[in-house]
């Protein structure tokens, strides 16, 4: 039976893929919704809307961060979150999401979701 893989495994695979073999494991216990669960309505009016509200909870929109860092992000939209480089740089997965943060909506969430699931699936079937 294949091992279950998740957020930490995705981050490790991203680091290895990018040749960053000097990474270290750190404890993260808070799930960050890159597109927020409750976006600020003023900012949301000028930003991409989600096609399907369920996209918000897809693996492609989620990253592990510390509780402290998650509270700093609050309900900011992705473009604003990308400005917190000291937080974004802690997670290869969040870094991948931040690269597309200026236009983060359903299409980007689904694309990132597919990329991460494919990466995990390749690793699981290789084992």
N, C-alpha and C positions, 0 to 999 in steps of 0.2 A: 504494500500500500504506500502511495506517495505521501511525503510529509506535507503538512499544511504550511503555506507560505503567506506572508503578509507584508505590512508596511516596512518593517525592519529589513526583511529580505529584499524588497524592492529597492530600498536605499542602498543596500550593500551591492546589489547587482549594478545599479547605476554608477556607483563609485568605481567598481571594477571595470565596467564598460568604458568609462572615461579615463582610465589609467591612473586613478587616484588611489594608489595602493597604500598610501600613508594615512588613511582614515582611521578613526577610532570609534568604537561603539559608545554611545552615550544614552542615558536613560531619558526617554520621552514618554509621557503618559497622558497627553491631551490631544484629542483629534481636532485638527484645524480644518474648517471648511474654507477653502480658498475663496470660492464665491460664497459669501456669508449666508447663514441661515436666515437672518433678519437684516437685510441690507438697509442702510440709511436711505430713506425715500428720496431725499434731495439729490444725492449722488446717483441713485438708481435711475432717475429720470434721464440722466445724461450718459448712461452706461448700457451695456448689452443686457437684455432681458433673457431669462432662461426660457427655452421653448417648452420644457417640461420641468415642473418643480422638483420631480424626483431626480433630475440630474444633479441637484445640489448634494445628494447623499451618495453619489457614485464614487467608487474608488479613485476615479480620475480627478475628483475635486477635493480629496482628503489627503492630509499629511500629518505626521506626528510631530508635535512640538512640546515644549515645556508648558506647564500651566501658566507660568508667569508670562511667557511670550504670547500664548494664546490670548491672554487678557489684554495685552498691548494691541493686538490686531482688532479687538472688539468686532464691530460689524462693518468695518471698512471694506471697501471694494478692492478687488485684486490689484488694480493699478496703484492704489495707495499702499497696499501691503508690500509691494515690490520695493518700496523705498526703505524698508527696514532690513537693510543688507545684512546686519549682524544676526538677524533671525533667519532670513532666507538661506544664507550660506551654511547654516547648520544642518540642512537636510537636502541631500541630492534631489529627492523627489520634489520638494518645495521649490528648489532652484529650477528644475525643469518647468514647473508650472509658472514660475515668475517670468521665465523667458517669453511666455505668451500672455502675460498678465494685462497688457494694454487692451487686449481684445478678448478677455476670458468670458466665454458664455457657453451655451450648450454644445456647440460644435467642438470647441477646444476641450471641454470636459470629456466628451465622448472619445475624441482622438487620444487624449492622454490616458483615459481608462483603457482603451484598446491596446495602446503601446505597453502599459504596465502589465496588463493581464498576459499579453503575448510574451513579454520578457520573463515573467514568473513561470508561464507554461513551458517555455523552452528549457528553463532551469529544472523544472520538475520532471520533464520527460527525458532529460539528459541523465538524471540520477538513476 
